[in-house]
Amino acid sequence: MLYNKGKLSNETLISLYKKMLKPRMIEEKMLILLRQGKISKWFGGIGQEAIAVGVTSALTSEEYILPMHRNLGVFTTREIPLYRLFSQWQGKASGFTKGRDRSFHFGTQEYKIVGMISHLGPQLGVASGIALANTLKNNKQVCAVFTGEGGTSEGDFHEALNVASVWSLPVLFCIENNGYGLSTPTQEQYNCENLADRGKGYGMESHIIDGNNILEVYTKVSELAESMRENPRPVLLEFKTFRMRGHEEASGTKYVPQELMDHWAAKDPVDTFRNYLLFENLLTTQIDEVFKAEISAEINEHLQKAFDEDKIASTKSSELNDVFQPSQYEEFEVTNETENIRFVDAISQGLKQSMERHSDLIIMGQDIAEYGGVFKITDKFINHFGKERVRNTPICESAIVSAAYGVSVNGMKAVMEMQFADFVSSGFNPIVNLLAKSHYRWNQNADVVVRMPCGAGVGAGPFHSQTNEAWFTKTPGLKVVYPAFPYDAKGLLATAINDPNPVLFFEHKALYRSIYQDVPTDYYTLPLGKASLLKEGNDITIISFGSAVHWALETLSNHAHIQADVIDLRSLQPLDTEAIYESVKKTGKAIILQEDSLFGSISSDISAMIMENCFEYLDAPVKRVASMETPIPFDQGLEQQYLAKNDFEAALLAILAY
Ligand SMILES: Cc1ncc(C[n+]2csc(CCOP(=O)(O)OP(=O)(O)O)c2C)c(N)n1
């Protein structure tokens, strides 16, 4: 191994050596503990320390790093007290996740580290979001994100690099090419000579770096970081290295040819650098022994502290309380001035006034800037707020959701417009795994609203008509809001944006230009989780939300004799169960009308909840009315047949006659 000291001081060299020695020695200790059954699982980074240590040392302590499962050196170089890491791995309270997540699956704002979720790829988009916020704050910071070569096969890799390049975001994309992704060798993972070559395809500068050479890593990354702080741009780095142990310890390395192991063992980053330092008389074996003894004592002391710590204890209520960040609902005074506007205008106003109120709020979405969005909700927004805050995105839902999370991690707020709610499937993973679980996992909120233009009745076929709220009401950690009227839409959107938690905000397209209402011109909010009682009557409780609310009202208008409580849920998570139970206990009958197909939908849960909580009050079985169990057809005749609207009247009359 050729080491080139360049202008680095001897102190820097020794410091880099000690920084590599520490994760190496921790890992060696972990392997012993694993054999003794004292820890359960271990993903080793032995042989790859130079990358984590070199990159982390090249960044300032204020700059975010997003490591992966083999980057212990990031955590130790940021000088996290070791007992906290050990406690984290043992699921104890001094860790970072209250026992809720394992190994390196955590972040810490204190040390500006954002840990991975298991899915690997979303991490890259989060880095783009963090870098976007850095750029908007003009703080001249870079951030670094890691991936293995296996992770580069995920679409998220492509999306994140593309976004970072289009937006000139200062991200160091660090690929640790260590030869294998679990058991899969590189030639089965990708078909190009070097992954760095892909930089060209993204219009991005890229470099290949010897990942086992600490001086090359540190020098090159330091130079790049310095230049990127002044001249923001993403850079793709491919670190050539090797995974010297199994994917995780239990899985072994049988599939790795011995020659390969031997070849890379000779290039061990710690051993070769030690030999270099010894050869250059910058280190002696005696001093090396002192370093090792010091680190060993530190490890043992901190390990004991972690072992001495009690097993984690919690209660069901404290677990439930940590799913969302507590949010304080704030109400605002409004004047009497109102305006008769459409649903679409109300959303646009709510969004615009929120942009005025929160200078740290940005909106991202396809075609939302000059074009104003396909539904024109953000029409002319760029004239008021500029292109920095009203951002056209490439077509990459996953990276933008991840980036929105990154923006939030870096202290700002983000609204993302899904062009159609149907396309959320392309951003599903980061919503349900990153946004939803973040607060529970490591106390990091995701201050993101995803706007979801949804629903059928407009002849748009299977991919532009879905109302897919049930995909999200199922997932703890997400709030789901679904207004049916302009007044509610404007106030609830403002609240959703104020709320520091992730909110899926459903906007029914069929309502956009058909429903008018007098709406206050001022900024105002409405509380989430409060249903609205649209009509009062003792015969039956009709529960609905979104477009279906209007179907129910239309049906009732043809049956003046029916006296019904009509509950518009307005928000599905949190759900106003009190309003539902109170009404059902009064009327003794309940019918739930929704646009989505039936199975596994929110109406099924509401029905079960009524059964469980109001059984003694019921005079008839609870009825669910929903659309057909088919995809949504294009032809208007077929679509009308599909929709639950036409089934509602008969079902309502049947229950009333029960
Ligand atoms: C989306 C997804 N698919 C599969 C896995 C299972 N898995 C975890 S790590 C891994 C290999 C990753 O290889 P690479 O990115 O090269 O990183 P390395 O482990 O080599 O450091 C696999 C297949 C996963 N965590 N997430």
The ligand as an SDF file (V2000), in Angstrom:
LIG
                    3D

 26 27  0  0  0  0  0  0  0  0999 V2000
  -34.7950   -3.2340    0.1060 C   0  0  0  0  0  0  0  0  0  0  0  0
  -33.9790   -4.2760    0.7710 C   0  0  0  0  0  0  0  0  0  0  0  0
  -33.7790   -5.4520    0.1430 N   0  0  0  0  0  0  0  0  0  0  0  0
  -33.0220   -6.4110    0.7510 C   0  0  0  0  0  0  0  0  0  0  0  0
  -32.4580   -6.2090    1.9650 C   0  0  0  0  0  0  0  0  0  0  0  0
  -31.6340   -7.3040    2.6590 C   0  0  0  0  0  0  0  0  0  0  0  0
  -30.2170   -6.9050    2.7040 N   0  0  0  0  0  0  0  0  0  0  0  0
  -29.7210   -6.2100    3.7300 C   0  0  0  0  0  0  0  0  0  0  0  0
  -28.1470   -5.7540    3.4940 S   0  0  0  0  0  0  0  0  0  0  0  0
  -28.0990   -6.5470    2.0030 C   0  0  0  0  0  0  0  0  0  0  0  0
  -26.8450   -6.5130    1.1940 C   0  0  0  0  0  0  0  0  0  0  0  0
  -26.4130   -5.1200    0.9710 C   0  0  0  0  0  0  0  0  0  0  0  0
  -25.2690   -5.1070    0.1900 O   0  0  0  0  0  0  0  0  0  0  0  0
  -24.4550   -3.7890   -0.0190 P   0  0  0  0  0  0  0  0  0  0  0  0
  -25.3520   -2.6590   -0.3240 O   0  0  0  0  0  0  0  0  0  0  0  0
  -23.3950   -4.0750   -0.9950 O   0  0  0  0  0  0  0  0  0  0  0  0
  -23.8300   -3.4690    1.4020 O   0  0  0  0  0  0  0  0  0  0  0  0
  -22.8600   -4.3620    2.2720 P   0  0  0  0  0  0  0  0  0  0  0  0
  -23.7330   -5.2120    3.1590 O   0  0  0  0  0  0  0  0  0  0  0  0
  -22.0370   -5.1610    1.3490 O   0  0  0  0  0  0  0  0  0  0  0  0
  -22.0670   -3.4000    3.0480 O   0  0  0  0  0  0  0  0  0  0  0  0
  -29.3100   -7.1340    1.7040 C   0  0  0  0  0  0  0  0  0  0  0  0
  -29.6100   -7.9130    0.4990 C   0  0  0  0  0  0  0  0  0  0  0  0
  -32.7260   -4.9730    2.5780 C   0  0  0  0  0  0  0  0  0  0  0  0
  -32.2450   -4.6910    3.7870 N   0  0  0  0  0  0  0  0  0  0  0  0
  -33.4550   -4.0340    1.9680 N   0  0  0  0  0  0  0  0  0  0  0  0
  1  2  1  0
  2  3  1  0
  2 26  2  0
  3  4  2  0
  4  5  1  0
  5  6  1  0
  5 24  2  0
  6  7  1  0
  7  8  2  0
  7 22  1  0
  8  9  1  0
  9 10  1  0
 10 11  1  0
 10 22  2  0
 11 12  1  0
 12 13  1  0
 13 14  1  0
 14 15  2  0
 14 16  1  0
 14 17  1  0
 17 18  1  0
 18 19  2  0
 18 20  1  0
 18 21  1  0
 22 23  1  0
 24 25  1  0
 24 26  1  0
M  CHG  1   7   1
M  END
$$$$
